[in-house]
Amino acid sequence: MRLARANLGYKLLVALMAEGAVSHVLSLNFDLAIQNAAAELGIEIETIAAVNEPVPIRSALVQLHGNANSEPDQLVLRTEVMDGEWIGQWHQVVAQQVLAAPAVLFAGLGSPAPVLTSTIAMIQGALGGNKALYQADIVPFAQSGFAAQLEIPEQRYIQGSWDAVLIRLAERIAAQQVDSLSRSGRALLVENNHGEADLERFTHLASKLAGHSLLTLGKIRAFADLDRDKLYRAHTVRDDELMSEPMLRLVQVAERFGLDTVPTAAGTWTLRRNGQPVAQIVLATGGGVRRMAAVETRANAICATIADNSQMPVDIVLIGGLIDAAPVFDHVDLIADEDADDIIGGLVAPLLVSANDPNHLDQIGGLLNVA
């Protein structure tokens, strides 16, 4: 149970919690799948798994009867406990707090748990039956005893697997984020006096992210922030603005060399010629506070992570928002060959290019011509 696999549904759930789209998760499971998903993505979530622990207002996971880290005698979940002993105790008080949210989705509860159903009945009574309840399960609506007991209408019943339900929830948030990127990035480019042609270039590239997973969008933002400890970064308008410059530069690179740009599920972009990948690129930003020397180690670490999980290594890191630095002279190795890169071994490290450098097209072109 401690090593429960973090499947796609759990990763999406954690991402939705990070985005504030899901406030609290009330679980009757013992395993640590949600915690493992959070650790894999580099997201911190609060976990409440012991009696009398307070539940925070911010997003949290509440495991009503403990989890795999609890004392062994607490891991025996008896029906009589759920049916009676929890009523009027800490478990029901916590359930009242969590289930008082404006909208509640019950997922995978094939049979009712009295501590939940009685609490919902009480809340529904206080609100005159106006609470929005949803139920998700793999069985047809007519076969769901839980939906019948809570009087959940068929239009609020979602038939599907755990992964399928979370994918549908995450798709809405992802679509909103792509729209925000397009609008916020475009607005910043207008402020910076870019012409209509550049605005169209940026908008077209942003539209290519439509339909991509919420996890992919979060990974793109984490890489852009050069965060070595995260595979998911929650969305902010500031992230959208910082991405506008490197995204525009990427389009200009593609136009100059007659290439197409395609986002990947790995959180990167590929430059393609006639449908074939020519180079893999990470878009990043110094946030207006870092020099190239400060981002080099971070960028190389992220590229190493990508290389471990991708068939194609990163060739170029295109970085916007760097502050100026004194010119750095190239190091010449008097013992070994001056050129560490070779046609057999390839690039020793990805090419780091400042989007502010007036020669950025020539730098990237030199690599692409070799490829």
VOTORKOL-322716 format. One line per field, with one value per residue (C-alpha): x, y, z; residue number from 1; chain. Coordinates in nm, 3 decimals, m for minus. Example, Ala and Ser with C-alpha at 12.3 -4.5 7.8 and 13.67 -1.06 7.14 Angstrom:
u	c(1.230:1.367)
v	c(m0.450:m0.106)
w	c(0.780:0.714)
seq	c(1:2)
mol	c(A:A)
***
This chain:
u	c(0.000:0.292:0.420:0.083:0.139:0.056:m0.170:m0.284:m0.601:m0.413:m0.161:m0.443:m0.616:m0.303:m0.262:m0.624:m0.560:m0.253:m0.466:m0.734:m0.993:m1.032:m1.032:m1.045:m1.027:m1.208:m1.082:m1.171:m0.858:m0.556:m0.294:m0.055:m0.125:m0.223:0.083:0.307:0.155:0.225:0.586:0.641:0.515:0.693:0.369:0.318:m0.024:m0.148:m0.256:m0.489:m0.488:m0.523:m0.820:m0.852:m0.618:m0.761:m0.845:m0.689:m0.888:m0.649:m0.646:m0.587:m0.628:m0.833:m0.807:m1.088:m0.956:m0.582:m0.343:m0.055:0.158:m0.094:m0.073:m0.158:m0.467:m0.614:m0.599:m0.892:m1.200:m1.510:m1.859:m1.998:m1.744:m1.846:m2.215:m2.221:m1.907:m1.809:m2.145:m2.118:m1.742:m1.440:m1.498:m1.842:m1.728:m1.453:m1.698:m1.928:m1.645:m1.533:m1.875:m2.002:m1.820:m2.045:m2.002:m1.919:m1.815:m1.838:m1.604:m1.589:m1.820:m2.024:m2.193:m2.290:m2.090:m2.332:m2.094:m2.103:m2.465:m2.605:m2.383:m2.489:m2.855:m2.813:m2.640:m2.897:m3.174:m3.014:m2.971:m3.316:m3.178:m2.984:m2.639:m2.476:m2.392:m2.223:m2.148:m1.890:m1.866:m1.813:m2.160:m2.465:m2.672:m2.961:m2.729:m2.581:m2.727:m2.523:m2.674:m3.022:m2.974:m2.843:m3.103:m2.838:m3.008:m2.899:m2.762:m2.514:m2.406:m2.079:m2.024:m1.658:m1.332:m1.136:m0.885:m1.158:m1.343:m1.031:m0.927:m1.261:m1.228:m0.869:m0.954:m1.166:m0.888:m0.631:m0.849:m0.882:m0.505:m0.435:m0.684:m0.516:m0.172:m0.294:m0.464:m0.206:0.096:m0.056:m0.138:0.224:0.354:0.122:0.264:0.612:0.512:0.517:0.336:0.035:0.253:0.429:0.097:m0.037:0.280:0.245:m0.129:m0.084:0.186:m0.020:m0.314:m0.102:m0.124:m0.501:m0.594:m0.276:m0.300:m0.305:0.006:0.185:0.100:0.222:0.543:0.607:0.569:0.796:1.069:1.025:1.078:1.393:1.269:1.471:1.242:0.907:0.735:0.424:0.390:0.049:m0.069:m0.030:m0.078:0.283:0.394:0.193:0.364:0.714:0.654:0.549:0.901:1.065:0.754:0.769:1.140:1.070:0.827:1.085:1.344:1.103:1.019:1.384:1.479:1.157:1.058:0.739:0.697:0.513:0.463:0.528:0.386:0.738:0.698:0.925:0.889:1.023:1.136:1.034:1.122:0.882:0.730:1.064:1.209:1.522:1.574:1.410:1.381:1.301:1.160:1.268:1.286:1.522:1.225:1.405:1.626:1.881:2.188:2.287:2.552:2.282:2.052:2.311:2.323:1.944:1.892:2.139:1.977:1.632:1.767:1.921:1.583:1.414:1.681:1.619:1.251:1.256:1.382:1.523:1.761:1.723:1.930:1.850:1.729:1.589:1.576:1.393:1.396:1.771:1.944:2.261:2.597:2.957:3.076:3.221:3.517:3.498:3.713:3.974:4.104:4.475:4.496:4.186:4.014:3.882:3.542:3.389:3.100:3.158:2.963:2.973:2.912:2.686:2.640:2.805:2.546:2.243:2.297:2.180:2.061:1.937:1.624:1.755:2.079:2.068:2.263:2.026:1.911:2.268:2.351:2.054:2.106:2.459:2.327:2.037:2.262:2.472:2.156)
v	c(0.000:0.233:0.172:0.207:0.317:0.675:0.618:0.887:0.959:1.026:1.251:1.453:1.472:1.614:1.863:1.974:2.022:2.232:2.445:2.493:2.322:2.052:2.176:1.860:1.487:1.268:0.910:0.573:0.413:0.305:0.332:0.619:0.645:1.013:1.100:0.908:1.097:1.426:1.326:1.224:1.560:1.762:1.894:1.931:1.832:1.831:1.487:1.435:1.073:1.075:1.136:1.490:1.645:1.976:2.002:2.308:2.545:2.500:2.186:1.868:1.491:1.350:0.974:0.912:0.588:0.645:0.508:0.266:0.472:0.441:0.193:m0.163:m0.196:0.112:m0.052:m0.286:m0.114:m0.282:m0.221:m0.161:0.118:0.297:0.232:0.354:0.451:0.725:0.902:1.206:1.166:1.342:1.151:1.304:1.651:1.632:1.496:1.790:2.036:1.875:1.786:2.140:2.246:2.393:2.086:1.731:1.441:1.086:0.860:0.481:0.439:0.142:0.105:0.386:0.475:0.596:0.860:1.019:0.964:1.084:1.391:1.473:1.425:1.671:1.929:1.886:1.942:2.261:2.389:2.290:2.024:2.279:2.122:2.002:1.633:1.425:1.054:0.878:0.501:0.232:0.079:0.214:0.477:0.237:m0.002:0.255:0.212:0.506:0.740:0.617:0.669:1.025:1.098:1.206:1.285:1.099:1.416:1.441:1.080:1.015:0.660:0.585:0.465:0.667:0.778:0.870:1.086:1.276:1.325:1.493:1.719:1.814:1.886:2.185:2.336:2.272:2.449:2.750:2.762:2.756:3.040:3.235:3.182:3.312:3.620:3.712:3.648:3.846:4.136:4.154:4.151:4.441:4.632:4.566:4.717:4.401:4.428:4.232:3.977:3.882:3.867:3.624:3.415:3.384:3.313:3.040:2.868:2.890:2.729:2.420:2.344:2.296:1.938:1.866:1.721:1.937:1.744:1.848:2.215:2.197:2.029:2.300:2.565:2.376:2.345:2.711:2.809:2.591:2.411:2.093:1.956:1.972:1.802:2.015:2.387:2.538:2.801:3.176:3.469:3.563:3.231:3.311:3.647:3.507:3.241:3.488:3.595:3.251:3.122:3.409:3.350:2.981:3.071:3.304:3.025:2.790:3.048:3.130:2.767:2.642:2.418:2.337:2.349:2.080:2.058:1.718:1.534:1.548:1.923:2.016:2.139:1.971:2.142:1.929:1.918:1.725:1.565:1.440:1.577:1.785:1.913:1.905:2.238:2.344:2.694:2.862:3.198:3.375:3.563:3.893:3.819:3.557:3.568:3.291:3.170:3.125:2.916:2.688:2.427:2.427:2.391:2.104:1.919:1.949:1.833:1.528:1.444:1.473:1.257:0.982:0.969:1.050:0.882:1.214:1.430:1.805:1.991:2.353:2.550:2.883:3.119:3.450:3.705:3.692:3.995:4.121:3.988:4.067:3.886:3.543:3.422:3.069:2.821:2.649:2.309:2.301:1.925:1.789:1.889:2.245:2.126:1.894:1.811:1.564:1.404:1.061:1.144:1.441:1.733:1.696:1.936:2.115:2.452:2.731:3.033:3.367:3.483:3.838:3.771:3.940:3.641:3.375:3.275:3.222:3.016:2.787:2.776:2.646:2.349:2.284:2.285:2.010:1.813)
w	c(0.000:0.065:m0.287:m0.459:m0.818:m0.908:m1.208:m1.452:m1.257:m0.934:m1.110:m1.264:m0.925:m0.763:m1.049:m1.006:m0.634:m0.713:m0.946:m0.680:m0.901:m0.635:m0.277:m0.065:m0.129:0.124:0.089:0.239:0.089:0.293:0.018:m0.054:m0.427:m0.408:m0.198:m0.441:m0.734:m0.557:m0.486:m0.848:m0.975:m0.707:m0.558:m0.184:m0.050:0.306:0.432:0.729:0.842:1.222:1.448:1.585:1.328:1.201:0.832:0.664:0.448:0.156:m0.058:0.142:0.133:0.420:0.477:0.724:0.868:0.832:0.574:0.526:0.765:1.049:1.338:1.221:1.442:1.272:0.931:0.996:0.858:1.000:0.869:1.218:1.269:0.950:1.019:1.376:1.562:1.318:1.345:1.573:1.606:1.451:1.126:1.077:1.179:0.917:0.662:0.731:0.670:0.344:0.206:0.262:m0.057:m0.331:m0.553:m0.443:m0.666:m0.531:m0.727:m0.709:m0.409:m0.523:m0.185:0.052:0.364:0.634:0.771:0.427:0.330:0.662:0.652:0.297:0.392:0.678:0.456:0.179:0.431:0.555:0.199:0.082:m0.151:m0.358:m0.319:m0.644:m0.603:m0.870:m0.881:m1.098:m1.130:m1.392:m1.347:m1.533:m1.352:m1.292:m1.104:m0.865:m0.518:m0.396:m0.655:m0.568:m0.194:m0.240:m0.509:m0.757:m1.091:m1.401:m1.564:m1.276:m1.300:m1.487:m1.606:m1.661:m1.512:m1.257:m1.520:m1.770:m1.518:m1.412:m1.775:m1.847:m1.544:m1.632:m1.996:m1.894:m1.683:m1.957:m2.215:m1.984:m1.938:m2.312:m2.357:m2.075:m2.230:m2.564:m2.418:m2.153:m2.373:m2.657:m2.423:m2.304:m2.660:m2.739:m2.441:m2.578:m2.914:m3.122:m3.453:m3.573:m3.753:m3.428:m3.245:m3.502:m3.481:m3.104:m3.110:m3.371:m3.166:m2.846:m3.026:m3.088:m2.715:m2.740:m2.661:m2.468:m2.118:m1.808:m1.700:m2.020:m1.966:m1.606:m1.719:m1.981:m1.709:m1.466:m1.729:m1.827:m1.463:m1.463:m1.153:m1.110:m0.840:m1.018:m1.308:m1.260:m1.197:m1.124:m1.369:m1.316:m1.553:m1.479:m1.630:m1.943:m1.976:m1.925:m2.190:m2.460:m2.559:m2.598:m2.777:m3.027:m3.081:m3.145:m3.425:m3.577:m3.571:m3.745:m4.011:m4.078:m4.142:m4.300:m4.010:m3.823:m3.444:m3.248:m2.869:m2.710:m2.410:m2.261:m2.201:m2.491:m2.849:m3.161:m3.477:m3.775:m4.141:m4.366:m4.057:m3.925:m3.598:m3.646:m3.292:m2.951:m2.769:m2.414:m2.373:m2.050:m1.880:m1.646:m1.509:m1.554:m1.252:m1.366:m1.586:m1.824:m1.577:m1.312:m1.531:m1.691:m1.414:m1.380:m1.754:m1.787:m1.496:m1.655:m1.991:m1.822:m1.669:m2.008:m2.173:m1.917:m2.012:m2.383:m2.697:m2.815:m2.606:m2.576:m2.835:m2.751:m2.450:m2.568:m2.271:m2.247:m1.967:m1.897:m1.751:m1.914:m1.806:m1.887:m2.200:m2.132:m2.335:m2.471:m2.282:m2.496:m2.384:m2.473:m2.413:m2.581:m2.902:m2.890:m3.011:m2.754:m2.988:m3.267:m3.547:m3.380:m3.015:m3.084:m2.847:m2.508:m2.361:m2.503:m2.665:m2.433:m2.628:m2.497:m2.675:m2.620:m2.807:m3.149:m3.286:m3.151:m3.500:m3.618:m3.307:m3.357:m3.732:m3.685:m3.492:m3.729:m4.033:m3.873:m3.792)
seq	c(1:2:3:4:5:6:7:8:9:10:11:12:13:14:15:16:17:18:19:20:21:22:23:24:25:26:27:28:29:30:31:32:33:34:35:36:37:38:39:40:41:42:43:44:45:46:47:48:49:50:51:52:53:54:55:56:57:58:59:60:61:62:63:64:65:66:67:68:69:70:71:72:73:74:75:76:77:78:79:80:81:82:83:84:85:86:87:88:89:90:91:92:93:94:95:96:97:98:99:100:101:102:103:104:105:106:107:108:109:110:111:112:113:114:115:116:117:118:119:120:121:122:123:124:125:126:127:128:129:130:131:132:133:134:135:136:137:138:139:140:141:142:143:144:145:146:147:148:149:150:151:152:153:154:155:156:157:158:159:160:161:162:163:164:165:166:167:168:169:170:171:172:173:174:175:176:177:178:179:180:181:182:183:184:185:186:187:188:189:190:191:192:193:194:195:196:197:198:199:200:201:202:203:204:205:206:207:208:209:210:211:212:213:214:215:216:217:218:219:220:221:222:223:224:225:226:227:228:229:230:231:232:233:234:235:236:237:238:239:240:241:242:243:244:245:246:247:248:249:250:251:252:253:254:255:256:257:258:259:260:261:262:263:264:265:266:267:268:269:270:271:272:273:274:275:276:277:278:279:280:281:282:283:284:285:286:287:288:289:290:291:292:293:294:295:296:297:298:299:300:301:302:303:304:305:306:307:308:309:310:311:312:313:314:315:316:317:318:319:320:321:322:323:324:325:326:327:328:329:330:331:332:333:334:335:336:337:338:339:340:341:342:343:344:345:346:347:348:349:350:351:352:353:354:355:356:357:358:359:360:361:362:363:364:365:366:367:368:369:370:371)
mol	c(A:A:A:A:A:A:A:A:A:A:A:A:A:A:A:A:A:A:A:A:A:A:A:A:A:A:A:A:A:A:A:A:A:A:A:A:A:A:A:A:A:A:A:A:A:A:A:A:A:A:A:A:A:A:A:A:A:A:A:A:A:A:A:A:A:A:A:A:A:A:A:A:A:A:A:A:A:A:A:A:A:A:A:A:A:A:A:A:A:A:A:A:A:A:A:A:A:A:A:A:A:A:A:A:A:A:A:A:A:A:A:A:A:A:A:A:A:A:A:A:A:A:A:A:A:A:A:A:A:A:A:A:A:A:A:A:A:A:A:A:A:A:A:A:A:A:A:A:A:A:A:A:A:A:A:A:A:A:A:A:A:A:A:A:A:A:A:A:A:A:A:A:A:A:A:A:A:A:A:A:A:A:A:A:A:A:A:A:A:A:A:A:A:A:A:A:A:A:A:A:A:A:A:A:A:A:A:A:A:A:A:A:A:A:A:A:A:A:A:A:A:A:A:A:A:A:A:A:A:A:A:A:A:A:A:A:A:A:A:A:A:A:A:A:A:A:A:A:A:A:A:A:A:A:A:A:A:A:A:A:A:A:A:A:A:A:A:A:A:A:A:A:A:A:A:A:A:A:A:A:A:A:A:A:A:A:A:A:A:A:A:A:A:A:A:A:A:A:A:A:A:A:A:A:A:A:A:A:A:A:A:A:A:A:A:A:A:A:A:A:A:A:A:A:A:A:A:A:A:A:A:A:A:A:A:A:A:A:A:A:A:A:A:A:A:A:A:A:A:A:A:A:A:A:A:A:A:A:A:A:A:A:A:A:A:A:A:A:A:A:A)
***
